[in-house]
């Protein structure tokens, strides 16, 4: 098992993981991600913001990060966090709690980059997902109504309630 940056050779597989995630979201009645354009994913890869956890040369899961998330975190955004987005798990690897590996990696990555927080968000009142992130070490900060979604992907346009989570790394350095 290893974690590494995605490469442009991974784009097709990433898009397939997103399609599998959309199918699962639809099946479970969750907020469904939009179709992400190939160019959007390629841009994140070039910016070294797409990551993958690889097992036996297969992407078990991938996610994107950013160092700023003003539209979602509003006044809490102070340049002191990494933000995890779009965790997508390969269906053949579901149920293995890779969130724990992602969190371990994210904490180290945040500390290496001088950040105090690891943060993520999810849309809607998905109690199972809230508990999943809490069990991985995130503090659930509550549900908040987003005030300006104009710069966010399409799935944020239709769901005003956003669940915010963070891990404060103060004392873990």
N, C-alpha and C positions, 0 to 999 in steps of 0.2 A: 504494500500500500504506500503510495506517495502522493504528495500534493505539489502541484506545479502550475505555472501559468498555462493557459490554453494557447494554442497556436492556430493560425488560419486553417491548418489541415483539420482542425476539430470542428469547424463551423457546421458542417452537415450533421455531425453527431449531437452538437449542442441544440440545434434546431429540432432534432428528433426528440431529445430529452424534454424540450419545452412543449412539444406536441403531446408527449406522454403525460406531462404535468397538467396540460389543459384538459386532457381526457379525464384524468383523475379528479380535477377540480369540478368538472361538469358532473361526473358521476356522484360526487359527494355534496353537490349543491353549494359549492364555495364560489367566491368571486373568481372568475376565469380570466387568466392572462390573455392579452391580445396576441395576435401573430406579430412576432418581432422580425423586422427586416434583416436580411443577411448583412447589409451594410452597417446596421446598428451594432450587431454582434462583432463584426470585423473591427469596427472602430474601438469597441471596448477591449478587444484582444490587442490591438496596436498600442493602446494606452496601458496595457498590462493590468487590466481590471477584471478579466475573466479568469477564473481559477477552476481547477479540476482535481478530484481525488480519483486516482487511477489504481485499479486492481487487475493484475494479469493483463495489462495493456488495454483494458476496457475502462472507459470513464464511468465510474460508479455514481458520481454526482458532480455537479458543477454549480458555481455561483458567481455573481458579480459583486464587486465592491466599488465604493466611491469614498472620497474623503470629505465630501460636502453633500448636504441634503436639506437645503433651506426650505424647500416647498413643504416637506413633511415635518421637519423638526423645528421649523420657525425660530423662535427666540432661543431655543436650546442649542442651535447650530452655532458653534464658536470655533470651528476648525480643530476640535480636540477629540475627534472620533473617526473610526472607520465604520462604514455602513455596509451591511451585507444585504444583498438583494437577489431575488430569483433563485433560490436553492432548488435545483431540480435533480431528482434521484432517478437513476436508471431503474426501470421496473423490476429487472432481475436482481437488484440489490436492495429493494425496499425492505424496511423493517430491521435494518442493521444499526440504527442510531448513529449514522454518520454525522449527525448534527454535533455530537460530542467531539469528533475529530475536527470538524470545521471550527467549533468554538475554541478548542485548544490551539489550532493554527491561528485563528483570528486574534486571540490574546497576544500570542508571540509577535505576530505581524504588527499589531497596534503598538506594542511596547517598542519594537524596533523602529517604528516611525514616529515615536514621541507622542502618541495619542493616549488619552485617559480613558476613553470609552470604546466599547464595541456595541454597535446598535443595529437593530433591525426593526422592521414593521411588517404588519400584515393587515389585510382589509377585512372588515366585517367582524361579527361576533362569533368566531370559530373557537369554541371552548376547548376542543381537543388540541388545536394548534397552539392556543395560548398555554395550555398545560405542557405541551411538548417543549416549547421554548423555555418555559420556567424550569422544567426538569433538566434542561441543558445549562442552567446557571444564569439565565437572563432574569432580571427583575422586570415584572410587568408593570409599566407605568400607568396603564389605563387606556381607555378609548377616547379618542379626540376627533373632533370634526375638522377636516381639512378646510382651510379658508381659500386657498388659491391653487387649484389643480391644473391650471393651464399649461404648465411646463412639464407635467408628469405623463407617463404612459397612459393609454386608454382605459385600463381597468380602474384607475383612480378617479376617472370622470363620473362613473356611475355609482360609486360607493363612498359616501362621505365619511364613514366612521373608520378610523385607522387605529390599530392597536400598536402601541410603542413599547419597545423592550430595550434594555441596556444592561451591560455589565460594566461596572465601575472598576477600573484597574488600579485605582489608588491603593497602595499597600501591597500590590502584587509585583511591583517592579524589583 
